[in-house]
Amino acid sequence: MHIILTGAGFTANWGGYLANDLWQVIYGSKEVQESPKLKGFLWNYRTKGFEVAYEELEYDQKRVGEFGIFSDALLGAFKNMDKKFLKSEVFRSGNHGIFDILLRSNAIFTLNQDLFLER
């Protein structure tokens, strides 16, 4: 039986972001940079991760607008990463070594939040 466990860094070779990189893309996005309140809020969460910031914003009724801005920036970061995957060599015809390995496994468990395996 072959079981594959993937996690942080698995997709970095094909354009995936590490957690720190994803945080920088979100924080540096135009949407966040144009919202001083959100920018300040996120700066205080830089060591806790974007998931914690997301959860805090999601349930704070006073920050509904900021949650929307943050959600848009997060979605933009994931869309950008997905575009990088589709342009990477791993998805080009005849270069599917990683997929051959994945397809021979009996189970795949991933902690990644990107769409690499779905693609």
C-alpha positions in Angstrom: 0.0 0.0 0.0 1.3 3.5 -0.9 0.1 6.5 1.0 1.3 10.0 0.1 1.2 12.8 2.6 1.9 16.3 1.3 2.2 19.5 3.2 4.0 22.8 3.4 6.3 23.3 0.4 5.0 20.4 -1.7 3.9 22.7 -4.6 6.6 25.4 -4.2 8.6 23.9 -7.1 5.6 24.6 -9.4 4.7 28.1 -8.3 3.0 27.4 -5.0 3.4 29.8 -2.1 4.9 28.9 1.2 2.9 30.3 4.1 5.2 33.3 4.4 5.0 34.0 0.7 1.2 33.8 0.7 1.1 36.2 3.6 3.3 38.7 1.7 1.2 38.4 -1.4 -2.0 39.1 0.6 -0.5 41.9 2.7 1.1 43.5 -0.3 -2.1 43.4 -2.5 -3.6 46.6 -3.8 -6.8 46.0 -1.8 -5.0 45.7 1.5 -2.6 48.5 0.9 -5.5 50.8 0.1 -7.2 50.1 3.4 -5.2 51.5 6.3 -7.4 49.9 9.0 -7.1 46.5 7.5 -3.4 46.9 6.8 -2.9 47.8 10.5 -5.0 44.9 11.7 -3.2 42.4 9.4 0.2 43.6 10.6 -0.7 42.6 14.1 -1.5 39.0 12.8 1.6 38.6 10.6 3.1 35.9 12.9 -0.2 34.1 13.5 -1.0 33.3 9.9 -3.7 34.4 7.5 -6.1 31.7 8.7 -6.3 33.3 12.2 -6.7 36.8 10.7 -9.5 35.5 8.4 -11.4 33.9 11.3 -11.1 37.0 13.5 -12.3 39.3 10.6 -15.1 36.8 9.7 -16.8 37.0 13.1 -16.2 40.7 13.9 -19.4 42.5 12.9 -17.6 45.8 13.0 -15.2 44.7 10.3 -17.5 43.4 7.6 -16.0 45.7 5.0 -12.5 44.7 5.9 -13.4 41.1 5.8 -14.6 41.5 2.2 -11.4 43.3 1.2 -9.3 40.6 2.9 -11.3 37.8 1.3 -10.8 39.4 -2.1 -7.0 39.7 -1.5 -6.9 36.1 -0.4 -8.9 34.8 -3.4 -6.6 36.9 -5.7 -3.5 35.3 -4.2 -4.9 31.8 -4.7 -6.0 32.6 -8.3 -2.5 33.9 -9.0 -0.9 30.7 -7.6 -3.3 28.6 -9.7 -2.3 30.5 -12.8 1.4 29.7 -12.0 0.6 26.0 -11.7 -1.1 25.9 -15.1 1.9 27.6 -16.7 4.4 25.4 -15.0 6.2 22.6 -16.8 4.6 19.9 -14.7 1.3 20.4 -16.5 2.8 20.3 -20.0 2.3 17.3 -22.2 4.7 14.5 -21.7 6.1 15.7 -18.4 3.8 14.1 -15.8 6.3 12.3 -13.6 4.8 13.6 -10.4 1.3 12.6 -11.5 2.4 9.1 -12.3 3.6 8.8 -8.7 0.4 10.2 -7.3 -1.8 8.0 -9.5 0.0 4.8 -8.3 -0.7 5.7 -4.6 -3.6 4.2 -2.8 -4.4 7.3 -0.8 -3.3 11.0 -0.8 -3.6 13.2 2.2 -2.6 16.9 1.7 -2.5 19.8 4.0 -2.1 22.2 1.1 -4.9 24.7 0.4 -4.1 25.1 -3.3 -5.7 23.4 -6.3 -2.6 21.6 -7.5 -3.9 18.0 -7.0 -7.3 19.0 -8.3 -5.8 20.3 -11.5 
